[in-house]
Amino acid sequence: MGLDRLNQPKLAATYSQRALSLAQTAPAAFDRAVVQARLRDLGGAPAAAPAADPAAPVIINRQE
């Protein structure tokens, strides 16, 4: 992860958690197990939902 390499573990954990959360409702182009393992290494809980980032774009999936 790029943020890991930039010495930003908290931010890396936040984005990883968000990616896992979004991957629950939409196809993901990454290996979830790898992200979950990295979250454990970073000290983040993979099951926890990340706090909402007010600057992050909002994605709305409509089901019809």
C-alpha positions as a Markdown table, in Angstrom:
| # | Residue | x | y | z |
|---|---|---|---|---|
| 1 | Met | 0.0 | 0.0 | 0.0 |
| 2 | Gly | 1.3 | 3.4 | -0.9 |
| 3 | Leu | 0.3 | 5.1 | 2.4 |
| 4 | Asp | 2.2 | 2.4 | 4.3 |
| 5 | Arg | 5.3 | 3.4 | 2.4 |
| 6 | Leu | 4.7 | 7.0 | 3.1 |
| 7 | Asn | 4.7 | 6.2 | 6.8 |
| 8 | Gln | 0.9 | 6.9 | 7.1 |
| 9 | Pro | -0.4 | 3.8 | 8.8 |
| 10 | Lys | -3.5 | 5.3 | 10.3 |
| 11 | Leu | -4.6 | 6.7 | 7.0 |
| 12 | Ala | -3.7 | 3.4 | 5.3 |
| 13 | Ala | -5.9 | 1.6 | 7.8 |
| 14 | Thr | -8.8 | 4.1 | 7.2 |
| 15 | Tyr | -8.7 | 3.7 | 3.5 |
| 16 | Ser | -8.4 | -0.1 | 3.7 |
| 17 | Gln | -11.4 | -0.3 | 6.0 |
| 18 | Arg | -13.4 | 1.9 | 3.6 |
| 19 | Ala | -12.4 | -0.3 | 0.7 |
| 20 | Leu | -13.5 | -3.5 | 2.5 |
| 21 | Ser | -16.7 | -1.8 | 3.5 |
| 22 | Leu | -17.5 | -0.8 | -0.1 |
| 23 | Ala | -16.5 | -4.3 | -1.3 |
| 24 | Gln | -19.4 | -5.8 | 0.6 |
| 25 | Thr | -21.9 | -4.2 | -1.8 |
| 26 | Ala | -19.9 | -4.0 | -5.1 |
| 27 | Pro | -17.3 | -6.0 | -6.9 |
| 28 | Ala | -13.7 | -5.4 | -5.8 |
| 29 | Ala | -10.6 | -5.5 | -7.8 |
| 30 | Phe | -8.4 | -6.6 | -4.9 |
| 31 | Asp | -7.9 | -9.6 | -2.6 |
| 32 | Arg | -10.0 | -8.9 | 0.5 |
| 33 | Ala | -7.9 | -11.4 | 2.5 |
| 34 | Val | -4.7 | -9.5 | 1.8 |
| 35 | Val | -6.3 | -6.2 | 2.9 |
| 36 | Gln | -7.7 | -7.8 | 6.1 |
| 37 | Ala | -4.3 | -9.2 | 6.9 |
| 38 | Arg | -2.6 | -5.9 | 6.3 |
| 39 | Leu | -5.2 | -4.2 | 8.6 |
| 40 | Arg | -4.3 | -6.6 | 11.4 |
| 41 | Asp | -0.6 | -5.7 | 10.9 |
| 42 | Leu | -1.5 | -2.0 | 11.1 |
| 43 | Gly | -3.5 | -2.6 | 14.2 |
| 44 | Gly | -6.9 | -1.8 | 12.6 |
| 45 | Ala | -10.0 | -4.0 | 13.0 |
| 46 | Pro | -11.1 | -5.2 | 9.6 |
| 47 | Ala | -14.7 | -5.6 | 10.7 |
| 48 | Ala | -15.0 | -2.1 | 12.0 |
| 49 | Ala | -16.5 | 0.6 | 9.7 |
| 50 | Pro | -14.3 | 3.6 | 9.2 |
| 51 | Ala | -15.4 | 7.0 | 10.3 |
| 52 | Ala | -17.0 | 9.1 | 7.6 |
| 53 | Asp | -14.6 | 11.5 | 5.9 |
| 54 | Pro | -16.4 | 14.7 | 5.1 |
| 55 | Ala | -14.1 | 15.3 | 2.1 |
| 56 | Ala | -14.7 | 11.8 | 0.6 |
| 57 | Pro | -17.0 | 11.4 | -2.3 |
| 58 | Val | -20.4 | 9.8 | -1.6 |
| 59 | Ile | -21.2 | 6.8 | -3.7 |
| 60 | Ile | -24.9 | 5.9 | -3.9 |
| 61 | Asn | -25.9 | 2.6 | -5.3 |
| 62 | Arg | -29.5 | 2.4 | -6.4 |
| 63 | Gln | -31.3 | -0.9 | -6.5 |
| 64 | Glu | -34.3 | -1.1 | -8.7 |
